[in-house]
Amino acid sequence: MASLSEKYRPRHFAGVVGQAKAVSQVKAVLAQGWGGRSWLLRGPSGCGKSTIANLIADAGADPFFVEELDAAKLTPAKLDKIEESMAYKAMSKRPGKAFVIDECQALRADGVNYLLVLLERLPEHVVFVFTTTVVKTGLFGTEDLLFGKGIDPTPFTSRCTSINLENGAETRAAMAQRAKRIAEAQKIDGFDDAVYADAVDQCRGNLRMLLSRIESGSFVEDATRRRALRAELAAMPTETKVNAKRRRELAELLEAA
């Protein structure tokens, strides 16, 4: 049985939540043509990178010709075989071939060097999609440690169409609503929007993690406990000498929950 994150994974760009800017950018680029291009999707874990990567691949290749690769195992020998396979179009309804490489920050130095040449000559029926949780830091986002301090990522990133995914308040609010709809579809209801908003924050904006908690039942346990704590705190609207200690305890428990 598929996990909830796979069962409810969006099959179209319209179903991607909280990433309107990124989706708009992707669709604008795809409108100019699908193949002969490499992508770099950046963002925190669980924000939708893999979903968007798969949708990009699906836009031009049939599922059998979408290959997901382990970045750490992309040796020059492996990449050489991939390059050989790129010489031929897919024997399918659509000729496209797509290669999806998650967590590309794990690429080896010799793999990066090989890709610098490979990505320069992608045929029109091939796309590469890289994802990473490494985002730019520093003033104005000028520091890029994609491959650590030993490798300058600029030659690699300049060969890719870069898309940055978000994890701010608006994105998390959309995730909370998606999680609530999925929970209700799974016959888990009775919790208000604030409970799901709290749960998204507890999972650091990782929707996949929250869906795993819903699936395991831990979400219901935590949500029920938090609801009881909130109700007790609400029953003490003003702080008095008698309830001051308990109000502090409840506030601390809610923050830690």
Buried (B, 14 or more C-beta within 10 A) or exposed (E): EEEBBEEBBBEEBEEBBBBEBBBEBBEEBBEEEBBEBBBBBBBBBBBBBBBBBBBBBBBBBBEEBBBBBEBEEBEBEBBEEBBEEBEEBBEEEBBBBBBBBBBBBBBBEEBBBBBEEBBEEBBBBBBBBBBBBBBBEEEEEEEBBBBEEEBEBEEBBEBBBEBBBBBEEEBBBBBBBBBBEBBEEBEBEEBEEEBBBBBBBBBBBBBBBBBBBBBEEEBBEBBEEBBEBBEBBEEBEEEEEEBEEEBEEBEEBBEEE
